[in-house]
Structure formats: C-alpha cells, structure tokens
Amino acid sequence: MMKGLKVAHWLGVLMLATGIMLYSFTTLTQEVSGILLISCLIGLGLVLMSPFPMVLFIQWARAQENSNSSQ
C-alpha cells in the first residue's frame, strides 16, 4: 500500500508541476480547453499528493505511541 501511495504522490507532484509550467509559460489559458486542461492537472495533482503525508504522519504517531508504551 505504501508503494502505491508513493507512486501516486510523485505522479501528483509531476501533474502539479506540469500544470504550473503550462500556466506560466504558455498561452493555453486564453482558451477554454487550455483552462480545463491546466485546472485538471493542478487539481488532480493536489488530490493525488495529499494522502501520502497523512499516512506518514499516522505511521510516525503510531511508532511514537508504541515506543512510549514499551518504556
């Protein structure tokens, strides 16, 4: 499961970076189809990125809880 979340996270980073690059360096934002493409890339990139840091935090918190209970 963690490997899948890592892949989704990096795919999301790539999609976000691509969307930002297209927004910054092209004139696609002057067309409706370009606006749709860029907003989908940025939005889906953020959605794919978001679960991985939360899972890492939950794993860290459980590890802290386990280390405190063993002492």
MDTraj code that builds the backbone (N, CA, C; nanometers):
import mdtraj as md
import numpy as np

residues = "MET MET LYS GLY LEU LYS VAL ALA HIS TRP LEU GLY VAL LEU MET LEU ALA THR GLY ILE MET LEU TYR SER PHE THR THR LEU THR GLN GLU VAL SER GLY ILE LEU LEU ILE SER CYS LEU ILE GLY LEU GLY LEU VAL LEU MET SER PRO PHE PRO MET VAL LEU PHE ILE GLN TRP ALA ARG ALA GLN GLU ASN SER ASN SER SER GLN".split()
xyz = np.array([
    [0.0819, -0.1193, 0.0000],
    [0.0000, 0.0000, 0.0000],
    [0.0867, 0.1264, 0.0000],
    [0.1948, 0.1228, 0.0760],
    [0.2810, 0.2411, 0.0817],
    [0.3454, 0.2698, -0.0538],
    [0.3820, 0.1648, -0.1262],
    [0.4433, 0.1857, -0.2570],
    [0.3442, 0.2536, -0.3518],
    [0.2186, 0.2101, -0.3478],
    [0.1159, 0.2718, -0.4313],
    [0.0938, 0.4175, -0.3959],
    [0.0967, 0.4493, -0.2653],
    [0.0805, 0.5887, -0.2239],
    [0.2004, 0.6734, -0.2656],
    [0.3203, 0.6145, -0.2603],
    [0.4385, 0.6884, -0.3046],
    [0.4313, 0.7186, -0.4536],
    [0.3886, 0.6201, -0.5321],
    [0.3754, 0.6398, -0.6768],
    [0.2693, 0.7460, -0.7049],
    [0.1567, 0.7380, -0.6350],
    [0.0506, 0.8377, -0.6543],
    [0.0992, 0.9763, -0.6145],
    [0.1768, 0.9843, -0.5065],
    [0.2293, 1.1129, -0.4612],
    [0.3203, 1.1752, -0.5674],
    [0.4131, 1.0966, -0.6200],
    [0.5056, 1.1511, -0.7195],
    [0.4361, 1.1800, -0.8517],
    [0.3352, 1.1022, -0.8859],
    [0.2559, 1.1323, -1.0041],
    [0.1815, 1.2644, -0.9845],
    [0.1304, 1.2855, -0.8649],
    [0.0636, 1.4116, -0.8328],
    [0.1580, 1.5303, -0.8393],
    [0.2800, 1.5125, -0.7891],
    [0.3803, 1.6201, -0.7965],
    [0.4096, 1.6539, -0.9423],
    [0.4245, 1.5501, -1.0241],
    [0.4513, 1.5709, -1.1660],
    [0.3350, 1.6425, -1.2351],
    [0.2126, 1.6016, -1.2037],
    [0.0958, 1.6663, -1.2641],
    [0.0853, 1.8126, -1.2200],
    [0.1098, 1.8389, -1.0924],
    [0.1057, 1.9762, -1.0420],
    [0.2119, 2.0621, -1.1094],
    [0.3338, 2.0106, -1.1187],
    [0.4418, 2.0864, -1.1821],
    [0.4117, 2.1122, -1.3294],
    [0.3568, 2.0120, -1.3976],
    [0.3206, 2.0298, -1.5384],
    [0.2128, 2.1360, -1.5541],
    [0.1126, 2.1318, -1.4689],
    [0.0063, 2.2317, -1.4743],
    [0.0574, 2.3722, -1.4486],
    [0.1469, 2.3859, -1.3525],
    [0.2027, 2.5180, -1.3230],
    [0.2898, 2.5680, -1.4378],
    [0.3682, 2.4772, -1.4964],
    [0.4519, 2.5158, -1.6108],
    [0.3657, 2.5596, -1.7285],
    [0.2609, 2.4833, -1.7574],
    [0.1725, 2.5209, -1.8680],
    [0.1052, 2.6555, -1.8414],
    [0.0658, 2.6768, -1.7174],
    [0.0017, 2.8026, -1.6814],
    [0.0980, 2.9203, -1.6963],
    [0.2218, 2.8981, -1.6568],
    [0.3186, 3.0074, -1.6549],
    [0.3792, 3.0386, -1.7915],
    [0.4057, 2.9350, -1.8709],
    [0.4877, 2.9551, -1.9898],
    [0.4159, 2.9373, -2.1225],
    [0.2857, 2.9159, -2.1227],
    [0.2137, 2.9012, -2.2488],
    [0.0936, 2.9949, -2.2526],
    [0.0321, 3.0011, -2.3671],
    [-0.0885, 3.0837, -2.3810],
    [-0.2145, 2.9974, -2.3804],
    [-0.2041, 2.8769, -2.3252],
    [-0.3205, 2.7888, -2.3196],
    [-0.4328, 2.8454, -2.2335],
    [-0.4002, 2.9339, -2.1416],
    [-0.5027, 2.9884, -2.0524],
    [-0.5980, 3.0832, -2.1237],
    [-0.5714, 3.1138, -2.2492],
    [-0.6592, 3.2026, -2.3238],
    [-0.7687, 3.1253, -2.3975],
    [-0.7672, 2.9933, -2.3850],
    [-0.8701, 2.9094, -2.4474],
    [-0.9386, 2.8278, -2.3388],
    [-1.0645, 2.7972, -2.3612],
    [-1.1403, 2.7212, -2.2624],
    [-1.0815, 2.5813, -2.2437],
    [-1.0426, 2.5159, -2.3520],
    [-0.9864, 2.3816, -2.3393],
    [-0.8531, 2.3849, -2.2645],
    [-0.7756, 2.4908, -2.2818],
    [-0.6499, 2.5056, -2.2090],
    [-0.6724, 2.5280, -2.0609],
    [-0.7727, 2.6082, -2.0294],
    [-0.8067, 2.6324, -1.8899],
    [-0.8500, 2.5024, -1.8236],
    [-0.9299, 2.4248, -1.8946],
    [-0.9768, 2.2969, -1.8413],
    [-0.8605, 2.2006, -1.8187],
    [-0.7704, 2.1916, -1.9140],
    [-0.6548, 2.1034, -1.9016],
    [-0.5675, 2.1420, -1.7829],
    [-0.5365, 2.2688, -1.7717],
    [-0.4486, 2.3150, -1.6639],
    [-0.5145, 2.2978, -1.5275],
    [-0.6424, 2.3305, -1.5173],
    [-0.7098, 2.3158, -1.3881],
    [-0.7225, 2.1694, -1.3483],
    [-0.7438, 2.0808, -1.4450],
    [-0.7496, 1.9372, -1.4136],
    [-0.6135, 1.8852, -1.3693],
    [-0.5079, 1.9259, -1.4372],
    [-0.3739, 1.8826, -1.3975],
    [-0.3400, 1.9286, -1.2563],
    [-0.3670, 2.0537, -1.2266],
    [-0.3340, 2.1067, -1.0940],
    [-0.4234, 2.0434, -0.9876],
    [-0.5525, 2.0358, -1.0137],
    [-0.6450, 1.9796, -0.9146],
    [-0.6203, 1.8329, -0.8866],
    [-0.6082, 1.7528, -0.9917],
    [-0.5834, 1.6099, -0.9712],
    [-0.4452, 1.5849, -0.9110],
    [-0.3487, 1.6684, -0.9473],
    [-0.2162, 1.6563, -0.8870],
    [-0.2209, 1.6781, -0.7371],
    [-0.2941, 1.7786, -0.6933],
    [-0.3062, 1.8041, -0.5498],
    [-0.3816, 1.6927, -0.4785],
    [-0.4846, 1.6401, -0.5418],
    [-0.5610, 1.5304, -0.4806],
    [-0.4755, 1.4052, -0.4680],
    [-0.3948, 1.3751, -0.5692],
    [-0.3095, 1.2561, -0.5626],
    [-0.1965, 1.2726, -0.4607],
    [-0.1497, 1.3950, -0.4410],
    [-0.0406, 1.4185, -0.3469],
    [-0.0842, 1.4099, -0.2017],
    [-0.2057, 1.4457, -0.1712],
    [-0.2461, 1.4698, -0.0330],
    [-0.2460, 1.3489, 0.0614],
    [-0.2794, 1.2270, 0.0221],
    [-0.2857, 1.1199, 0.1233],
    [-0.1503, 1.0762, 0.1778],
    [-0.0446, 1.0831, 0.1001],
    [0.0843, 1.0275, 0.1415],
    [0.1413, 1.0937, 0.2669],
    [0.1458, 1.2274, 0.2771],
    [0.1980, 1.2873, 0.4012],
    [0.1139, 1.2521, 0.5235],
    [-0.0165, 1.2366, 0.5065],
    [-0.1017, 1.1990, 0.6195],
    [-0.0702, 1.0571, 0.6672],
    [-0.0483, 0.9664, 0.5745],
    [-0.0139, 0.8285, 0.6104],
    [0.1202, 0.8255, 0.6817],
    [0.2159, 0.9036, 0.6342],
    [0.3456, 0.9115, 0.7017],
    [0.3304, 0.9646, 0.8437],
    [0.2468, 1.0652, 0.8630],
    [0.2242, 1.1203, 0.9964],
    [0.1584, 1.0168, 1.0873],
    [0.0602, 0.9457, 1.0369],
    [-0.0078, 0.8441, 1.1179],
    [0.0890, 0.7329, 1.1573],
    [0.1741, 0.6904, 1.0645],
    [0.2742, 0.5888, 1.0973],
    [0.3719, 0.6400, 1.2022],
    [0.4138, 0.7652, 1.1908],
    [0.5047, 0.8225, 1.2886],
    [0.4380, 0.8282, 1.4262],
    [0.3109, 0.8706, 1.4307],
    [0.2404, 0.8806, 1.5582],
    [0.2235, 0.7430, 1.6224],
    [0.1945, 0.6412, 1.5434],
    [0.1828, 0.5053, 1.5985],
    [0.3164, 0.4555, 1.6508],
    [0.4242, 0.4881, 1.5813],
    [0.5568, 0.4473, 1.6274],
    [0.5907, 0.5168, 1.7598],
    [0.5528, 0.6431, 1.7734],
    [0.5759, 0.7143, 1.8983],
    [0.4956, 0.6528, 2.0116],
    [0.3710, 0.6151, 1.9807],
    [0.2842, 0.5539, 2.0809],
    [0.3419, 0.4187, 2.1258],
    [0.3903, 0.3401, 2.0299],
    [0.4480, 0.2098, 2.0634],
    [0.5754, 0.2245, 2.1444],
    [0.6590, 0.3223, 2.1134],
    [0.7839, 0.3401, 2.1875],
    [0.7565, 0.3908, 2.3281],
    [0.6513, 0.4709, 2.3467],
    [0.6158, 0.5181, 2.4794],
    [0.5546, 0.4083, 2.5641],
    [0.4785, 0.3189, 2.5048],
    [0.4149, 0.2127, 2.5816],
    [0.5158, 0.1033, 2.6202],
    [0.6253, 0.0904, 2.5476],
    [0.7239, -0.0124, 2.5805],
    [0.8190, 0.0334, 2.6914],
    [0.8183, 0.1617, 2.7245],
    [0.9097, 0.2124, 2.8288],
    [0.8518, 0.1993, 2.9660],
])
top = md.Topology()
chain = top.add_chain()
for i, resn in enumerate(residues, 1):
    res = top.add_residue(resn, chain, resSeq=i)
    for name in ("N", "CA", "C"):
        top.add_atom(name, md.element.get_by_symbol(name[0]), res)
traj = md.Trajectory(xyz[None], top)
